[in-house]
Amino acid sequence: MNKKYRKTIIAGNWKMNLVPSEVKPFAEELRSLLPKTKTCEVALLVPFTHISTLRRSLKDNRISFGAQDVSIHEKGAYTGEVSADMLADMGVHYVIVGHSECRQYHGDTDFTVGQKAAAVLEKGMSPIICVGESLEQRERGLTMEHISYQVLAALSFIPEGKERQIVIAYEPIWAIGTGKTATDEEAQEVCAHIRAVIREKRGARVARSVSILYGGSMNPKNAKGLLSMEDIDGGLIGGASLKPKDFSQIIDAVAEVTGEE
Ligand code: 13P
């Protein structure tokens, strides 16, 4: 399976951090630290309130931006929700769907995650579909079954021909915000499994073109090992994405892995 068929993406998930007035200084510092050559796509996934400031602060297109969730509804009486249409109108490129925190705290299910992914695609954006097992599922040997089901459920909402626009993020729940990372091999094993599930359902050409990211305590120290793995095409980074220096060092790790200067 060859990495040349897919994009490498380093995406920062800010979660509910920073305030809008901190966005511009952050973007400026990050831009000054980014390598000249474009080794990978860099994206920042920020709270809804930060999107327009981020868009203005980026000036050129070296950094893509996106949101962390979206409504399953198109429009109407859904107080507090934000639709795919609204995000597309703001120039958003990526939308995270099914983050384990949204599954845990906001009642997202495999089916609402699929609906959200479809809504995002429908408006021409790319969903970053998150999947991942809990510690108990891992300890009971249920990881692969759980991941298969999550991927199959999401795929069932993705129209044929649109698969190349999706990104999958494997985020083991036990590794998120804990400082405990999956080993390179553990992460590779699950990412390869995700690709095999896609291959089985949608064929080899599709499977080789879908970018699969790893997320869960990725940092400048462990990034290179993880990013060297055959089926890991980037990272979805939480804590370390709030520090421009750490985030840019993770981006540098892509250049080290690909041998680019
Ligand atoms: P951390 O990098 O803070 O573990 O968060 C990972 C994550 O949830 C990204 O979506």
Boltz pocket constraint, residues with backbone or C-beta under 6 A from the ligand:
constraints:
  - pocket:
      binder: B
      contacts: [[A, 13], [A, 99], [A, 171], [A, 175], [A, 176], [A, 177], [A, 178], [A, 179], [A, 215], [A, 216], [A, 217], [A, 218], [A, 236], [A, 237], [A, 238], [A, 239], [A, 240]]
      max_distance: 6.0
